[in-house]
Amino acid sequence: MNVQKIFDILQEDQDSPPLGIICAELEEQGYKVQIDDRQVNSADIYDGRAKELEEKVGPLNVALYKDGSLEQEFSLEFLDDREVVIERKIE
């Protein structure tokens, strides 16, 4: 996962929902995205079908899959609309 691309695009696109931007970038990087045990994509966010994820207070648990295999897990927490903390899950 290229985290710098996520930070850059959040600053560039001030109009789209930040969670949608992040999902779209991860999809662009070839990942299937699961947030809080729910499979989502950027269209779900942009169309308002995952409103509860956007409105959640506190960290979101994100899992990334590629070719059906779990690649990475991390938490994602918004400090404001465009500032996000990404913390890698270590086991």
Secondary structure by P-SEA (a helix, b strand, c coil): ccaaaaaaaaaacccccaaaaaaaaaaaabbbbbcccccccaaaaaacccccccccccbbbbbbbccccccccbbbbbccccbbbbbbbcc
